[in-house]
Amino acid sequence: MAWQAPQVGAEAVAEYWLVNPDPAVVAVFKADHIGQIWAVFSGWDDFFDISIYPATTAQEGLELLKQMSPQ
């Protein structure tokens, strides 16, 4: 039986089980908004220590910087 993420708009991309105890698992998700990722894990907060770190690709980050720069 495989774990399935709730259908909230976040897509599971990868999951890595690490040899070290902290963190023990790294999961990679793709979403349009961080709230979608929070919704996936909100029900597990009482059972696991979960940290969410938003990230973007270098190309997406540069595009965001262009949009934020005054013209």
Phi and psi in degrees as GROMACS dihedral restraints (atoms count N, CA, C in turn):
[ dihedral_restraints ]
;  ai    aj    ak    al  type     phi  dphi    fc
    3     4     5     6     1   -94.5    20    10
    4     5     6     7     1   144.1    20    10
    6     7     8     9     1   -71.0    20    10
    7     8     9    10     1   135.7    20    10
    9    10    11    12     1  -117.9    20    10
   10    11    12    13     1   129.6    20    10
   12    13    14    15     1   -69.2    20    10
   13    14    15    16     1   144.3    20    10
   15    16    17    18     1   -59.3    20    10
   16    17    18    19     1   150.2    20    10
   18    19    20    21     1   -81.5    20    10
   19    20    21    22     1    84.6    20    10
   21    22    23    24     1  -122.9    20    10
   22    23    24    25     1    10.2    20    10
   24    25    26    27     1   100.3    20    10
   25    26    27    28     1    -6.3    20    10
   27    28    29    30     1   -94.9    20    10
   28    29    30    31     1   138.2    20    10
   30    31    32    33     1  -111.0    20    10
   31    32    33    34     1   124.7    20    10
   33    34    35    36     1   -71.7    20    10
   34    35    36    37     1   124.4    20    10
   36    37    38    39     1  -101.0    20    10
   37    38    39    40     1   -43.0    20    10
   39    40    41    42     1  -159.3    20    10
   40    41    42    43     1   158.6    20    10
   42    43    44    45     1  -141.9    20    10
   43    44    45    46     1   129.9    20    10
   45    46    47    48     1  -122.4    20    10
   46    47    48    49     1   129.7    20    10
   48    49    50    51     1   -99.4    20    10
   49    50    51    52     1   115.8    20    10
   51    52    53    54     1   -89.0    20    10
   52    53    54    55     1   159.5    20    10
   54    55    56    57     1   -77.0    20    10
   55    56    57    58     1   -31.7    20    10
   57    58    59    60     1   -81.6    20    10
   58    59    60    61     1   157.3    20    10
   60    61    62    63     1   -78.9    20    10
   61    62    63    64     1   -19.3    20    10
   63    64    65    66     1  -144.1    20    10
   64    65    66    67     1   104.3    20    10
   66    67    68    69     1   -80.1    20    10
   67    68    69    70     1   153.9    20    10
   69    70    71    72     1   -90.7    20    10
   70    71    72    73     1   -29.7    20    10
   72    73    74    75     1  -136.4    20    10
   73    74    75    76     1   138.9    20    10
   75    76    77    78     1  -120.6    20    10
   76    77    78    79     1   122.5    20    10
   78    79    80    81     1  -114.2    20    10
   79    80    81    82     1   137.7    20    10
   81    82    83    84     1  -112.5    20    10
   82    83    84    85     1   124.9    20    10
   84    85    86    87     1  -124.2    20    10
   85    86    87    88     1   153.6    20    10
   87    88    89    90     1  -118.8    20    10
   88    89    90    91     1   131.4    20    10
   90    91    92    93     1  -153.4    20    10
   91    92    93    94     1   160.4    20    10
   93    94    95    96     1   -80.3    20    10
   94    95    96    97     1   -23.8    20    10
   96    97    98    99     1  -147.2    20    10
   97    98    99   100     1   143.6    20    10
   99   100   101   102     1   -60.7    20    10
  100   101   102   103     1   -27.6    20    10
  102   103   104   105     1   -58.6    20    10
  103   104   105   106     1   -30.7    20    10
  105   106   107   108     1   -66.8    20    10
  106   107   108   109     1   -36.3    20    10
  108   109   110   111     1   -74.0    20    10
  109   110   111   112     1   -41.1    20    10
  111   112   113   114     1   -58.0    20    10
  112   113   114   115     1   -38.0    20    10
  114   115   116   117     1   -63.5    20    10
  115   116   117   118     1   -32.8    20    10
  117   118   119   120     1   -63.2    20    10
  118   119   120   121     1   -41.2    20    10
  120   121   122   123     1  -103.2    20    10
  121   122   123   124     1    -4.0    20    10
  123   124   125   126     1   -60.2    20    10
  124   125   126   127     1   -32.4    20    10
  126   127   128   129     1   -76.1    20    10
  127   128   129   130     1    -9.6    20    10
  129   130   131   132     1  -103.8    20    10
  130   131   132   133     1    -2.9    20    10
  132   133   134   135     1   -57.5    20    10
  133   134   135   136     1   -33.0    20    10
  135   136   137   138     1   -73.7    20    10
  136   137   138   139     1   -17.7    20    10
  138   139   140   141     1  -108.2    20    10
  139   140   141   142     1   -26.5    20    10
  141   142   143   144     1  -134.2    20    10
  142   143   144   145     1   155.0    20    10
  144   145   146   147     1   -89.5    20    10
  145   146   147   148     1   103.7    20    10
  147   148   149   150     1  -112.4    20    10
  148   149   150   151     1   130.0    20    10
  150   151   152   153     1  -120.0    20    10
  151   152   153   154     1   138.6    20    10
  153   154   155   156     1  -119.6    20    10
  154   155   156   157     1   126.8    20    10
  156   157   158   159     1  -123.4    20    10
  157   158   159   160     1   104.7    20    10
  159   160   161   162     1   -62.7    20    10
  160   161   162   163     1   142.7    20    10
  162   163   164   165     1  -145.8    20    10
  163   164   165   166     1   162.6    20    10
  165   166   167   168     1  -143.5    20    10
  166   167   168   169     1   163.0    20    10
  168   169   170   171     1   -74.4    20    10
  169   170   171   172     1   162.0    20    10
  171   172   173   174     1   -60.2    20    10
  172   173   174   175     1   -42.1    20    10
  174   175   176   177     1   -62.9    20    10
  175   176   177   178     1   -45.2    20    10
  177   178   179   180     1   -64.6    20    10
  178   179   180   181     1   -39.2    20    10
  180   181   182   183     1   -62.6    20    10
  181   182   183   184     1   -42.8    20    10
  183   184   185   186     1   -64.7    20    10
  184   185   186   187     1   -37.6    20    10
  186   187   188   189     1   -65.8    20    10
  187   188   189   190     1   -40.5    20    10
  189   190   191   192     1   -63.1    20    10
  190   191   192   193     1   -40.5    20    10
  192   193   194   195     1   -62.2    20    10
  193   194   195   196     1   -40.8    20    10
  195   196   197   198     1   -60.3    20    10
  196   197   198   199     1   -42.5    20    10
  198   199   200   201     1   -67.2    20    10
  199   200   201   202     1   -30.8    20    10
  201   202   203   204     1   -85.2    20    10
  202   203   204   205     1   -18.8    20    10
  204   205   206   207     1   -73.5    20    10
  205   206   207   208     1   138.3    20    10
  207   208   209   210     1   -67.5    20    10
  208   209   210   211     1   143.9    20    10
